[in-house]
Each structure stands twice: as C-alpha cells, then as structure tokens.
Amino acid sequence: MDVTIKLFGPFRIDRFKKAVREYPSGTCVSEIIDELRIPLHLLGIVLINDLHAGIEDVLKDGDTVCLLPFIDGG
C-alpha cells in the first residue's frame, strides 16, 4: 500500500518534507516513526488524512500521515 508521509519542523532535518512510500498492509504509525528514527519525546501531533490520530492507528492505502513536533515558545 502507498502512504504519503509529511514531516514538519526539525523532523525534516536529514530526511524529507514529503514522500510517498510503500508499506505492507497492517502497518501502523509507530512503525513509520521507528523507521524514520523520530524520538517519541519530540512527537507532538499525528494526523492521518488531516484528522488527529494515535501512533498505534493502522494505515490504509492512500492515507496521508503528518508528523509534527512539539512547539516550544511563548
């Protein structure tokens, strides 16, 4: 199945902004996070098809996953 992955902020460093990748059926968001070596303590928001999601959500063919870091400031 094809999944579009969008990365934001520091997650793009040495990675990519947007990529379409192929994964086996039944892949969950946490497997992508592990593959990309994104530290969980920096992960702020996960979106699947622009809706809030969890890291254990299972992906479907054609899904778009957005990984956003915690935003610090104020």
N, C-alpha and C positions, 0 to 999 in steps of 0.2 A: 504494500500500500504506500502511496505517496503522501507525505506530510510536509507542509511548509512550516519552517521554523523562523521566527523573527526574534532577534536579540536586541536588547536596549542597554544603553549606558556602558559601563565597564565590561559587560558580558561580551561585547563586540571585540574587545582587545584580543588580538591574535586568533580571532575566529571569523565571523562574518556578520553582516547586517540581516540578510535574508537568504535562506537556502531551501530548496526542495530536496528532501531525502527520502529514500525508500526504507521502510521498516517492515518487519513481519507483522501479520495480524496479531492483535492482542497486546501490542506494545503500549506501555503506559508512560506518562510524562516523566516519571522518575528515572526511567531508563535513558531518556534523552538527556536529562540533567546529568546523569552519571557519565554518559558518553562524552559530553562536552566539558566535563570536569568543572561544573559550576558549583561553587561552595553553597551548600544549603543555607548557611547562616547569612548569606548575602541575598538570597532569593526573597523578593518582596511579594510579587504578584504573578500568578499564572493565569493566562487566558487561553481558552480554546474557542475558536470562532467568535472572538470578542466577548465571551462570557467568562466570568470568574470560574476557576476550576481548581482542583487539587492535584497534587503530584501523583496520586495513585489512580487518577482517571485514565481509562483506556481510550486510545485514539482510534479513529476510523479513517478510512481512505478519504483524502481530500481535506482533512482538518488542517487548520492553521493554529499553531501554538506560539504564543508570545510569552517570553520570559523577561520580567522586569525586576531590577534590583530594588532594594530598599532605598528610599530617597532620604538623604540627610540634609538638614539645614534648618533654617528658621530665623 
